[in-house]
Amino acid sequence: MSPAVIVGAAIVRAGHLLAQQRAYPADAAGLWELPGGRVEPGESEAAALRRECAEELGVEVVVGDRVGGDVRLPGGKVLRVFGASLACGPAEPRAVEHRALRWLAAADLAEVDWLPADRVLVPALQALLRPRECAHEF
């Protein structure tokens, strides 16, 4: 039997990553995480991520490639993070279920008090935010 999958969105805009601060439960309140949540039966990982971002942030996202590897979670679950961008439109992310939102530069990622599962992904998230080098110099 495959593990229950939790998806996370590494939403990038202008070289910054969107993080959200937990409001509950008490043992996680105040810690930071990527937007996302559980993949429901019959739902694709990309569809789950789009649904979760609409519920948690009030925005539509375009889901991209995987970021980092699977992160094992308690209870036999696994976290899978995908790169994402905000879909075109006027909506700005808002903290619907969380205390706060914050756009983080690559240099800020290691300083944030992340949930343990998200902290594991900090190196992959920093790599995602690094400027890409061009193959050719002119």
KABEL-V653208 format. One record per pair of residues at least 6 apart in sequence whose C-alpha atoms are under 7 Angstrom apart, sorted by the first residue. I is the first residue (numbers start at 1). J is the second residue. D is the distance in Angstrom with one decimal. If there is no record, write none. Layout:
# KABEL-V653208
I&J&D + I&J&D
This chain:
# KABEL-V653208
3&76&5.9 + 3&77&5.3 + 3&78&6.4 + 4&77&4.7 + 4&78&6.3 + 5&38&6.1 + 5&39&5.7 + 5&77&5.8 + 5&78&5.1 + 5&79&6.0 + 6&37&5.1 + 6&38&4.4 + 6&39&5.9 + 6&78&6.0 + 6&79&4.7 + 6&80&6.3 + 7&36&5.4 + 7&37&5.4 + 7&38&6.3 + 7&39&6.9 + 7&45&6.6 + 7&49&6.1 + 7&79&5.7 + 7&80&4.9 + 7&81&5.6 + 8&34&5.7 + 8&35&5.5 + 8&36&4.3 + 8&37&6.6 + 8&49&6.8 + 8&80&6.1 + 8&81&4.4 + 8&82&6.3 + 9&34&5.9 + 9&35&5.4 + 9&36&5.9 + 9&49&6.7 + 9&81&5.7 + 9&82&5.3 + 9&83&5.9 + 9&84&5.9 + 10&17&6.5 + 10&18&6.9 + 10&34&6.4 + 10&81&6.7 + 10&82&5.9 + 10&83&4.7 + 10&84&5.6 + 11&17&5.6 + 11&18&5.5 + 11&83&6.1 + 11&84&4.6 + 11&85&5.1 + 12&18&6.5 + 12&84&6.4 + 12&85&5.6 + 13&85&6.7 + 15&105&6.6 + 15&129&5.7 + 16&103&5.5 + 16&104&5.0 + 16&105&4.7 + 16&129&6.8 + 17&103&5.3 + 17&104&5.0 + 17&105&6.5 + 18&101&6.9 + 18&102&5.8 + 18&103&4.6 + 18&104&6.4 + 19&32&6.3 + 19&33&5.7 + 19&34&5.2 + 19&35&7.0 + 19&101&5.8 + 19&102&5.3 + 19&103&6.4 + 20&32&5.4 + 20&33&5.5 + 20&34&6.2 + 20&35&6.7 + 20&98&6.4 + 20&100&5.7 + 20&101&4.5 + 20&102&6.4 + 21&30&5.7 + 21&31&5.5 + 21&32&4.3 + 21&33&6.4 + 21&98&5.7 + 21&99&5.4 + 21&100&5.2 + 21&101&6.3 + 22&28&6.3 + 22&29&4.8 + 22&30&5.3 + 22&31&5.6 + 22&32&6.0 + 22&98&5.1 + 22&99&6.0 + 23&29&4.6 + 23&30&6.3 + 23&98&5.1 + 23&99&5.1 + 31&113&5.5 + 31&114&5.4 + 31&115&5.7 + 32&113&6.0 + 32&114&4.5 + 32&115&5.9 + 33&114&5.8 + 33&115&5.9 + 33&118&6.0 + 35&53&6.4 + 36&49&5.8 + 36&52&5.2 + 36&53&6.3 + 37&52&6.1 + 39&45&6.1 + 39&48&5.3 + 46&63&6.2 + 50&60&6.4 + 50&61&5.9 + 53&59&6.1 + 53&60&6.6 + 54&60&5.8 + 56&95&6.7 + 56&96&5.3 + 56&97&5.7 + 57&93&4.9 + 57&94&5.0 + 57&95&5.7 + 57&96&5.8 + 58&93&6.1 + 58&94&6.4 + 59&91&5.9 + 59&92&6.7 + 59&93&5.8 + 60&86&6.2 + 60&87&5.4 + 61&84&6.3 + 61&85&5.5 + 61&86&4.5 + 61&87&4.9 + 62&84&5.5 + 62&85&5.3 + 62&86&6.2 + 62&87&5.7 + 63&82&6.7 + 63&83&6.2 + 63&84&4.5 + 63&85&6.8 + 64&82&6.0 + 64&83&4.9 + 64&84&5.3 + 65&82&5.5 + 65&83&5.5 + 66&81&5.8 + 66&82&4.2 + 66&83&6.1 + 67&81&5.4 + 67&82&5.2 + 67&83&6.1 + 67&124&6.3 + 68&121&6.5 + 68&124&5.4 + 69&80&7.0 + 70&78&6.2 + 70&79&5.7 + 70&80&5.3 + 71&78&5.5 + 71&79&5.0 + 71&80&6.8 + 71&117&6.5 + 72&78&4.7 + 72&79&6.4 + 73&79&6.8 + 95&101&6.0 + 106&126&5.0 + 106&129&5.8 + 109&122&6.5 + 110&122&6.7
